[in-house]
Amino acid sequence: MRNDIRMGVDIGGTFTDVVLEVDQDQFSTKVLTTYAAPEDAIIDGMHQVCAKARIAPGQIAQIIHGTTLATNALIERRGAKTALITTDGFRDVIEMRTESRFEQYDLNLQLPEPLLPRQHRFTLKERVDAQGNVLIALDRTEVWALADEIKPYGFDSIAIGLIHAYLNDSHEQMIRDVLAEKLPGVMVSLSSEVSPQMREYERFNTTVANAYIKPLMKSYLGRLKGRLTDEGANCPIFLMHSGGGIISLESAAEFPVRLVESGPAGGAVFAANIAARYGLNKVLSFDMGGTTAKICLIKDQTPKTARVFEVARTYRFKKGSGMPISIPVIDMVEIGAGGGSLAHVDAMQQIRVGPESAGSEPGPACYGRGGERPAVTDADLMLGKLDPDNFAGGSIKLHSDASAMALSTLGEPLEMDAQTAAFGLAEVVDENMANAARVHAVENGEDLADYTMIAFGGAAPLHAGRLCEKLGVDRLLVPTGAGVGSAIGFLRAPFSFEATRSVYMKLSDFAPDTVKNLLSELETEATGFVRTCDADAPINAEYKVYMRYTGQGWEIPIQLTAAQAANPDVKTFQTLFEADYATLFGRTVAGMDIEITVWAVNSTTQAVAADALGDTPSGASGAVASKRALFDPVAGAASEAAVVLRNTLNPGDTVNGPALITEDETTIVVPNSRTAIARPDGTIDITEKRT
């Protein structure tokens, strides 16, 4: 078996993307996601790319997988029958949340329901204080009695979250030991392992989410491994995690909550690799697939990360309206704006798009699979962005008449014809994405005018040009393989794992030896996980602390060098914090003590290096294969656009908008205001026309 044959697989809400790399050549395909048995689409896609590469599945040396299954299970509440065991008096933490109102003036505000009903939450009399000292010892006989009490419920999975267990996990360990004896078939998740961080609501919710999806994900990963082996692909399988690295299948099965943002994380890694190739330090990653759009800021060729994010926001994507998951994650904004996102007219007679999606079953109306409501793909087809006979390389025939009928229905209450309704739908979804990008940039103190956009995902190249016009972004890159960008990103990602721990410390009480030992322990823990993936590769450690002024509610992440972690100094910590704080907020606060709440170490192997770009030669105008009408949103009317086949472009060839650059997996729309040039690596570089 050759070690250079690797396969990346990304299961999305609409399509499953499969990419095979052989001798630095890429072979890819998109197949419709099979919800009932997601592994079926993977097997189908694997055989397609193996046939293209003329190899057998048994020659594949490694498979890297990312999936939305964990996210979808949480959003759709399709998890296992789960219980929570917590400290007496804290049974309702996951229902009370933080008592904040994410929409202050909505008198009819409905808070999201917790994952577990109250009757599935149980308590034990025990208590650990904020320093990790035992105030009330846990009686083992009470745990035995509770195990007998919950046995008749038939729970598949149990979450254990006790107050301050991140500082002292002895009581959680005792409960797990008893449950292993009394309920041997039940899966158990400990908060001290899943998310050993302060803030009980986030920690409990993350642990419950892990327990809720653990049986589902463990079963799926086991089936996938078995099916691939039966097909001859008996090779190691690794999973992309939310932080942008790769973990073993065993670790993923134990901590499936870390897979919640695995697909989008692969896309961010893909964009970061392209940014490194082009030497770009400020990049806006734009990933638009069939169900959602993801926007991420990449600075200095590294995606921005966070330690808490929300899943399943229920109220116009407002922060606070979803389930907080407290794990290391690439920081991005995700909205329900994909090719399958459905449109409707609301009570204010306005067109609204998403978050509901047609997915792959039945899909948009134009798929001809029973869908009757208009989706973004229907609008793109009506506006001339898509070729009905060559969608997904011709594997899916689109039905223009079905799109026209669905869009006419949408426009009827607004007295719009089908094309005007399509124009309105497209502008709404593009403005939704532009607003999300603006807000994300402002929250991070960034000006998008300084950024370059990198677009990928099946639908992103259709909308990225218009998005750049709205955001004032001058340059857009659409790399080779953009339609399956996340799957390619899996093949570029390093093996990595981030270990975190909450230990509260003020700088006025700074203890260098304690800090040094704590960071060393976290490095050992993180490195141990990475070694389960690769026993020999060199591993680098990245150190981070979360700091704030005393009394503030939230922290900012501060990066440390290896030397600063090995020889911690209070003055250095203060200087680093004040510099980053001033960058974010424009000033520091004099006379206030500073405190550290969370410590993190990310152990990682070396990411796959970006290929050298090379010089772009002078080229000619791209050969025009045909022409068709393309709706221009600026002019408000259709105009004739050149259709250029991407695989006919040579390095240096230019294409002036309005134009469509087509390939099997996506179509790049070059607006009238833009010019495209083909780069030596196959990337299409689109910039504003110079006068």
C-alpha positions in Angstrom: 0.0 0.0 0.0 1.4 3.4 -1.0 1.4 6.1 1.7 0.7 8.9 -0.7 -2.9 7.9 -1.6 -5.3 9.7 0.7 -9.0 10.3 0.6 -11.0 13.2 2.1 -14.7 12.9 2.7 -17.1 15.6 3.7 -20.8 14.9 4.4 -22.9 18.0 4.0 -26.6 18.7 4.3 -27.1 18.3 0.6 -24.0 16.8 -1.0 -21.3 14.4 0.1 -17.9 15.4 -1.3 -15.1 12.9 -1.9 -11.6 13.8 -3.0 -8.8 11.4 -3.8 -5.1 12.5 -4.0 -2.8 10.2 -6.0 0.7 11.4 -6.9 -0.4 15.0 -6.2 -3.2 14.6 -8.7 -6.8 15.2 -7.4 -9.9 13.2 -8.4 -13.2 14.4 -6.9 -16.9 13.9 -7.0 -20.1 15.1 -5.4 -23.0 12.7 -4.6 -26.3 13.4 -2.9 -26.1 12.8 0.8 -28.0 9.6 1.9 -29.6 10.5 5.2 -30.8 7.1 6.3 -27.3 5.6 5.9 -24.7 8.3 5.3 -22.0 5.7 4.6 -23.8 4.7 1.4 -22.9 8.0 -0.2 -19.3 7.7 0.9 -19.0 4.2 -0.6 -20.6 5.4 -3.9 -18.3 8.5 -4.0 -15.2 6.3 -3.2 -15.9 4.0 -6.1 -16.3 7.0 -8.4 -13.0 8.6 -7.6 -11.2 5.3 -7.5 -12.5 4.6 -11.0 -11.3 8.1 -12.2 -7.8 7.5 -10.7 -7.7 3.9 -11.9 -6.9 2.4 -8.5 -8.6 -0.1 -6.2 -10.1 1.0 -2.9 -7.5 -1.3 -1.2 -4.7 1.1 -2.4 -6.0 4.0 -0.3 -3.6 4.5 2.7 -5.6 7.0 4.8 -9.1 8.4 4.9 -9.9 11.8 6.6 -13.6 12.3 7.3 -15.7 15.3 8.4 -19.4 15.3 8.9 -22.5 17.3 9.8 -24.2 14.3 11.4 -23.4 15.5 14.9 -24.7 19.0 14.2 -27.8 17.7 12.5 -28.6 15.3 15.4 -28.5 18.3 17.8 -30.5 20.6 15.6 -33.1 18.0 14.8 -33.1 16.5 18.3 -32.4 13.0 17.0 -30.1 11.9 19.8 -30.1 9.0 22.2 -32.3 8.7 25.3 -30.0 10.5 27.7 -29.9 11.4 31.4 -27.9 14.0 33.4 -26.5 13.4 36.9 -25.5 16.6 38.6 -25.0 18.2 42.0 -28.1 18.7 44.3 -29.6 22.1 43.6 -28.3 22.4 40.0 -30.8 20.2 38.2 -32.2 23.1 36.2 -29.0 24.8 35.1 -29.4 23.7 31.5 -32.9 25.1 31.5 -32.3 28.3 33.4 -29.3 29.0 31.1 -27.6 32.3 31.9 -31.0 34.1 32.4 -30.0 36.5 29.6 -32.5 37.7 27.0 -31.1 37.5 23.5 -33.9 39.6 22.1 -34.5 42.2 24.9 -37.8 43.7 23.6 -39.6 40.6 22.4 -42.4 40.1 25.0 -43.2 36.7 23.5 -39.6 35.5 23.6 -39.4 31.7 23.6 -36.1 30.2 25.0 -34.9 27.1 23.3 -35.9 23.9 25.1 -33.0 22.0 26.8 -31.9 18.8 25.3 -33.2 16.8 28.3 -36.6 17.1 30.0 -36.5 17.7 33.7 -37.6 14.1 34.6 -34.3 12.9 32.9 -32.1 15.0 35.2 -31.0 13.6 38.5 -29.0 14.9 41.5 -26.6 13.7 44.2 -25.7 15.3 47.5 -22.1 16.4 47.1 -20.1 19.6 46.7 -16.7 20.8 45.6 -15.8 24.4 46.1 -14.2 26.9 43.6 -10.7 25.8 44.7 -11.3 22.1 44.2 -11.7 21.3 47.9 -14.4 18.8 48.9 -17.1 20.4 51.1 -19.6 17.5 51.0 -18.1 14.1 50.3 -20.1 11.9 47.9 -21.5 8.7 49.5 -20.9 5.7 47.2 -24.1 4.0 48.5 -26.2 7.0 47.3 -24.7 6.5 43.8 -25.6 2.9 43.9 -29.2 3.8 44.9 -29.4 6.3 42.1 -28.2 3.7 39.6 -31.0 1.4 40.7 -33.5 4.3 40.4 -32.6 5.2 36.8 -32.1 1.7 35.5 -35.8 1.2 34.6 -35.7 4.3 32.4 -33.6 2.4 29.8 -31.2 5.3 29.1 -28.6 4.7 26.3 -26.3 7.4 27.5 -25.6 9.4 30.8 -23.9 12.8 31.2 -22.3 13.5 34.5 -21.7 17.2 35.3 -20.9 18.2 38.9 -20.1 21.7 40.2 -16.4 22.6 40.0 -15.5 19.1 38.7 -13.0 20.7 36.3 -10.9 21.3 39.4 -11.5 18.0 41.2 -13.0 15.1 39.2 -12.9 12.5 42.0 -16.7 12.5 42.4 -17.4 12.2 38.7 -15.0 9.3 38.5 -16.8 7.5 41.3 -20.1 7.9 39.6 -18.7 6.5 36.4 -17.2 3.5 38.2 -20.5 2.7 39.9 -22.5 3.0 36.6 -20.0 0.7 34.9 -20.9 -2.0 37.4 -24.6 -1.4 37.6 -25.4 -0.3 34.0 -22.6 -1.8 31.9 -24.2 -1.2 28.5 -24.8 2.5 29.1 -22.4 5.1 27.6 -21.0 7.7 30.1 -19.7 11.3 29.5 -17.9 13.2 32.2 -17.8 17.0 32.2 -14.2 16.9 33.6 -13.1 15.1 30.4 -15.4 16.6 27.8 -15.1 20.2 28.8 -13.0 20.9 31.9 -13.8 24.6 32.0 -15.5 27.0 34.4 -19.1 28.2 33.7 -21.5 25.4 34.7 -24.2 26.1 32.0 -21.8 25.8 29.1 -19.9 22.8 30.6 -23.1 20.9 31.5 -24.7 21.6 28.1 -21.5 20.5 26.3 -21.4 17.3 28.3 -25.1 16.6 27.7 -24.7 17.2 24.0 -21.7 14.8 23.9 -23.8 12.1 25.7 -26.8 12.8 23.5 -25.0 12.1 20.2 -22.4 9.6 21.4 -24.4 6.4 20.7 -25.4 7.7 17.3 -21.9 8.7 16.3 -20.3 5.6 17.8 -22.7 3.4 15.8 -22.2 5.4 12.6 -18.4 5.4 12.8 -18.4 1.6 13.5 -20.7 1.0 10.5 -18.5 3.2 8.3 -15.3 1.4 9.3 -17.0 -2.0 8.6 -18.4 -0.9 5.2 -15.1 0.5 4.1 -13.3 -2.7 5.1 -15.9 -4.8 3.3 -15.2 -2.7 0.1 -11.5 -3.3 0.5 -10.5 0.0 2.0 -9.0 -1.4 5.2 -7.0 1.7 6.1 -6.8 4.0 9.1 -9.7 6.5 9.3 -9.3 9.8 11.0 -11.9 12.5 11.8 -11.6 16.3 11.4 -12.5 18.1 14.6 -13.9 21.6 15.2 -10.6 23.1 16.1 -9.1 22.5 12.6 -7.1 19.3 13.3 -7.4 15.6 12.9 -8.1 13.0 15.7 -8.3 9.2 15.7 -11.6 7.4 15.1 -11.5 6.1 18.7 -11.1 9.6 20.2 -13.9 10.9 17.9 -16.2 8.1 19.1 -15.5 9.0 22.7 -15.8 12.8 22.3 -18.2 13.2 19.3 -19.1 16.8 20.4 -15.7 17.8 19.0 -17.0 16.9 15.5 -19.9 19.4 15.6 -18.1 21.9 13.3 -15.8 19.5 11.5 -16.9 20.2 7.9 -16.6 24.0 8.2 -13.3 23.6 10.0 -11.9 21.7 7.0 -13.0 24.6 4.8 -11.1 27.1 6.9 -8.0 25.0 6.8 -8.3 24.8 3.0 -8.6 28.7 2.8 -5.6 29.1 5.2 -3.5 26.8 2.9 -4.4 29.0 -0.1 -3.6 32.1 1.9 -0.1 30.7 2.6 0.5 30.0 -1.1 -0.4 33.6 -2.0 1.3 35.2 1.0 -1.9 36.8 2.2 -2.2 37.8 5.8 -5.8 39.0 5.8 -8.3 36.6 4.3 -12.1 36.2 4.4 -13.0 32.6 4.0 -16.4 32.1 2.4 -17.8 28.6 2.2 -21.3 28.2 0.8 -22.7 24.7 0.3 -26.2 23.3 -0.1 -27.5 24.1 3.4 -25.4 26.8 5.1 -22.8 29.5 4.4 -19.8 29.8 6.7 -17.6 33.0 7.0 -14.3 33.0 8.8 -11.5 35.5 9.3 -8.0 34.2 8.6 -5.1 36.4 9.9 -1.5 35.6 9.3 -2.6 32.4 7.5 -4.1 31.0 10.6 -7.9 30.7 11.2 -9.2 32.6 14.2 -10.2 30.2 17.0 -12.6 30.3 20.0 -13.5 28.0 22.9 -17.3 28.5 22.9 -19.7 28.5 20.0 -23.4 28.0 19.5 -25.3 25.3 17.7 -28.9 25.5 16.4 -29.7 29.2 16.9 -33.4 29.4 16.8 -34.0 33.2 16.6 -32.8 34.9 13.5 -29.3 33.6 14.2 -29.1 35.8 17.2 -26.2 35.2 19.6 -27.6 33.5 22.8 -30.5 31.7 21.1 -28.7 28.4 20.5 -27.0 25.7 22.5 -23.5 26.8 23.7 -20.8 24.2 23.1 -17.6 24.8 25.1 -14.8 23.1 23.1 -11.9 24.5 21.0 -13.3 25.6 17.6 -12.4 27.6 14.6 -14.3 30.9 15.1 -16.8 31.5 12.3 -20.3 32.7 11.6 -22.7 30.2 10.1 -26.0 31.1 8.6 -28.8 29.2 6.9 -27.9 30.4 3.4 -27.1 27.5 1.0 -28.2 26.4 -2.4 -31.0 24.4 -0.8 -32.2 27.2 1.5 -35.9 27.8 1.1 -37.6 31.2 0.5 -41.0 32.5 1.7 -42.8 35.8 2.0 -43.4 36.9 5.6 -46.2 38.8 7.3 -44.5 42.1 6.4 -44.5 41.1 2.7 -40.8 40.7 2.6 -38.9 37.8 1.0 -37.1 35.7 3.6 -34.5 33.0 2.9 -33.6 30.2 5.2 -32.8 28.7 7.7 -35.0 25.9 6.5 -33.3 23.9 3.7 -34.6 21.5 1.1 -31.4 19.4 1.6 -31.0 16.5 -0.8 -34.3 14.9 -0.1 -36.3 16.3 -1.9 -33.9 19.1 -2.8 -34.7 22.4 -4.6 -37.7 22.4 -7.0 -35.3 22.2 -10.0 -34.0 18.8 -8.9 -37.2 17.3 -10.0 -37.4 15.1 -6.8 -40.7 16.4 -5.5 -39.6 19.8 -4.1 -42.2 22.5 -4.7 -40.9 25.5 -2.7 -38.3 27.9 -4.2 -34.7 27.6 -3.1 -31.6 29.6 -3.8 -30.6 27.1 -6.5 -33.9 27.7 -8.3 -33.1 31.5 -8.3 -29.6 30.9 -9.6 -30.9 28.8 -12.4 -33.6 31.4 -13.3 -31.0 34.2 -13.3 -28.7 32.3 -15.8 -26.0 31.3 -13.3 -26.4 27.6 -13.8 -26.6 25.4 -16.9 -29.6 23.0 -16.5 -27.8 20.3 -18.6 -24.5 20.5 -16.9 -25.1 20.7 -13.1 -22.8 18.6 -11.0 -21.0 17.5 -14.2 -24.2 16.5 -15.8 -25.1 14.0 -13.2 -28.2 16.0 -12.1 -30.5 17.5 -14.7 -32.2 20.7 -13.6 -35.8 21.5 -14.5 -36.1 25.2 -15.3 -39.9 24.9 -15.6 -40.2 23.6 -12.0 -38.0 26.6 -10.8 -40.2 29.0 -12.7 -43.3 27.6 -11.2 -41.9 27.7 -7.6 -40.6 31.3 -8.0 -43.9 32.5 -9.6 -45.7 31.2 -6.5 -43.2 33.1 -4.3 -43.6 36.3 -6.3 -47.4 36.1 -6.6 -48.3 37.9 -3.3 -45.7 40.6 -4.3 -47.0 40.9 -7.9 -43.6 39.8 -9.2 -42.9 37.5 -12.1 -40.6 34.5 -11.7 -37.4 36.3 -12.8 -38.1 39.3 -10.5 -38.8 37.0 -7.6 -35.5 35.2 -8.4 -33.7 38.5 -8.4 -35.3 39.4 -5.0 -34.4 36.0 -3.5 -30.8 36.2 -4.7 -30.3 39.7 -3.4 -31.8 38.8 0.0 -29.6 35.8 0.5 -26.5 37.8 -0.7 -27.3 40.6 1.7 -27.8 38.2 4.6 -24.3 36.8 4.0 -22.9 40.3 3.6 -24.4 41.4 6.8 -23.1 38.4 8.6 -19.6 39.1 7.3 -19.9 42.8 8.4 -21.0 41.9 11.9 -18.3 39.2 12.3 -15.6 41.7 11.1 -16.8 44.4 13.5 -16.9 42.0 16.4 -13.3 41.3 15.7 -12.2 44.9 15.1 -11.4 44.3 11.4 -12.1 46.3 8.2 -13.0 44.0 5.4 -11.7 46.5 2.8 -8.2 45.2 3.6 -9.2 41.6 3.1 -9.0 39.1 0.2 -12.0 36.7 -0.1 -11.3 33.0 -0.8 -14.5 31.3 -2.0 -15.3 27.5 -2.1 -18.1 25.1 -1.6 -20.5 24.3 -4.4 -22.6 27.5 -4.2 -20.0 30.1 -3.1 -18.4 30.9 -6.5 -22.0 31.7 -7.8 -22.4 34.4 -5.1 -18.9 35.5 -4.1 -18.5 38.1 -6.8 -21.7 39.9 -5.8 -20.7 39.5 -2.1 -17.4 41.3 -2.9 -19.3 44.1 -4.5 -21.5 44.5 -1.4 -18.6 44.4 1.0 -16.2 46.5 -0.9 -13.7 43.6 -1.1 -11.4 44.1 -4.1 -9.9 40.7 -4.6 -11.5 37.2 -4.8 -9.7 33.9 -5.2 -11.5 30.7 -6.3 -9.0 27.9 -6.0 -8.9 24.6 -7.9 -11.3 22.1 -6.3 -13.4 24.9 -4.8 -16.6 22.8 -5.1 -15.1 20.3 -2.7 -13.0 22.7 -0.7 -13.7 21.3 2.8 -12.8 17.7 1.7 -9.5 19.0 0.3 -9.0 20.9 3.6 -9.1 17.6 5.5 -6.1 16.5 3.5 -4.2 19.6 4.4 -4.9 19.6 8.1 -2.4 18.5 10.8 -3.1 15.9 13.5 -3.9 18.0 16.6 -5.7 18.1 19.9 -6.3 21.0 22.3 -6.4 20.4 26.0 -8.0 23.0 28.2 -8.5 23.6 31.9 -10.0 26.3 34.2 -7.7 27.4 37.0 -8.5 30.9 38.3 -5.5 33.1 38.9 -5.0 36.9 39.4 -1.8 38.4 38.2 -1.4 39.9 41.6 -1.3 36.3 42.9 0.8 35.0 40.0 2.5 31.7 40.8 5.2 30.9 38.1 5.8 27.3 39.3 2.0 26.5 39.3 1.7 28.0 35.8 4.7 26.1 34.4 3.4 22.8 35.8 -0.2 23.4 34.6 0.9 24.1 31.0 3.3 21.1 31.1 0.4 18.8 32.2 -1.9 20.1 29.4 0.9 19.6 26.9 1.3 16.0 28.0 -2.5 15.4 27.8 -2.8 17.0 24.3 0.3 15.2 22.9 -1.1 11.9 24.1 -4.2 12.3 21.9 -2.0 13.2 18.9 0.2 10.2 19.4 -2.9 7.9 18.9 -2.9 9.3 15.3 0.8 9.5 14.5 3.4 7.8 16.8 6.5 9.3 15.2 5.8 12.7 13.7 7.4 15.8 15.4 4.8 17.6 17.5 4.7 21.3 18.3 2.8 22.8 21.2 0.9 26.1 21.0 0.1 27.8 24.3 -2.9 30.1 25.0 -4.4 31.7 28.1 -7.7 33.5 28.4 -7.5 36.7 30.4 -9.7 39.6 31.4 -9.8 42.5 33.8 -11.2 41.5 37.2 -15.0 41.7 37.2 -15.4 41.5 33.5 -17.7 38.8 32.1 -15.6 37.4 29.2 -12.0 36.8 28.4 -9.8 37.3 25.4 -7.3 34.7 24.2 -3.6 35.5 24.6 -0.9 33.5 22.7 2.3 32.5 24.4 5.5 31.3 22.9 7.2 28.1 24.1 9.8 30.2 26.0 7.1 32.2 27.7 5.3 29.0 28.7 8.5 27.4 30.0 9.5 30.5 32.0 6.3 32.3 32.9 6.7 35.9 34.1 3.9 38.1 35.4 5.1 41.2 33.6 5.2 39.4 30.2 1.6 38.1 30.7 0.4 41.7 31.6 2.2 43.2 28.6 0.7 40.6 26.2 -2.8 41.1 27.5 -2.7 44.9 27.4 -1.5 44.9 23.8 -4.2 42.5 22.6 -6.9 44.3 24.7 -5.9 47.7 23.2 -6.1 46.2 19.7 -9.6 45.0 20.3 -11.1 47.9 22.3 -8.8 50.8 21.5 -7.6 51.3 25.1 -6.6 49.6 28.3 -8.1 50.1 31.8 -5.7 51.6 34.3 -5.5 50.5 37.9 -7.4 47.2 37.5 -6.1 43.8 38.3 -6.0 41.2 35.5 -7.1 37.5 35.9 -6.6 34.3 34.0 -9.6 31.9 33.8 -8.7 29.2 31.2 -5.4 27.7 30.1 -5.0 25.8 26.8 -2.3 23.8 25.0 -2.8 22.7 21.4 -0.4 19.9 20.3 -0.1 19.6 16.6 1.9 18.0 13.8 3.1 20.0 10.9 0.3 21.0 8.5 0.7 20.1 4.8 2.7 22.9 3.3 1.3 25.1 0.6 2.7 24.5 -2.9 4.8 27.3 -4.4 2.8 29.5 -6.7 5.2 30.5 -9.4 5.1 33.4 -11.8 2.0 34.1 -13.9 2.9 34.5 -17.5 1.2 36.8 -19.9 -1.8 35.1 -21.4 -4.6 35.7 -23.9 -8.3 36.1 -23.4 -10.0 32.9 -22.3 -11.7 31.0 -25.2 -15.4 31.5 -25.2 -17.3 28.2 -25.4 -20.7 29.8 -25.7 -22.8 32.7 -24.5 -26.0 33.0 -22.5 -28.1 35.5 -20.7 -27.0 36.3 -17.2 -28.9 38.6 -14.9 -26.9 41.6 -13.7 -28.2 42.7 -10.2 -26.5 46.1 -10.5 -28.2 47.0 -13.8 -31.4 45.1 -12.8 -31.6 43.4 -16.2 -30.1 40.4 -18.1 -27.1 40.9 -20.3 -25.1 38.5 -22.6 -22.3 36.8 -20.7 -19.4 34.7 -22.1 -19.3 31.0 -20.9 -15.7 29.8 -20.5 -14.6 26.3 -19.6 -12.3 26.4 -16.6 -10.1 23.5 -17.9 -9.4 25.4 -21.1 -7.8 28.3 -19.3 -4.0 28.6 -19.3 -2.0 30.5 -16.7 -2.3 34.2 -17.5 -5.5 33.9 -19.5 -8.0 36.6 -18.6 -11.8 36.7 -18.6 -13.7 40.0 -18.4 -17.1 40.1 -16.8 -19.9 39.6 -17.3 -18.8 35.9 -17.7 -19.4 32.4 -16.3 -16.4 30.1 -15.8 -17.8 26.6 -15.6 -16.5 23.3 -14.2 -18.1 20.0 -13.1 -18.5 21.0 -9.4 -19.4 24.7 -9.5 -19.7 27.8 -11.7 -17.8 31.0 -11.1 -19.8 34.1 -11.8 -17.6 37.0 -12.9 -19.7 40.2 -12.5 -19.6 43.1 -15.0 -17.4 45.1 -12.6 -14.7 42.4 -12.4 -11.9 40.8 -14.4 -10.6 37.2 -13.8 -7.1 35.9 -14.5 -6.0 32.3 -14.3 -3.0 31.7 -12.0 -0.3 28.9 -12.4 -1.9 26.8 -9.7 -5.3 26.9 -11.4 -6.8 29.5 -9.1 -9.1 32.0 -10.7 -8.0 35.5 -9.4 -10.9 38.0 -9.7 -10.3 41.7 -9.1 -12.2 45.0 -9.8 -11.8 46.4 -13.3 -9.3 49.2 -13.4 -10.2 52.4 -15.2 
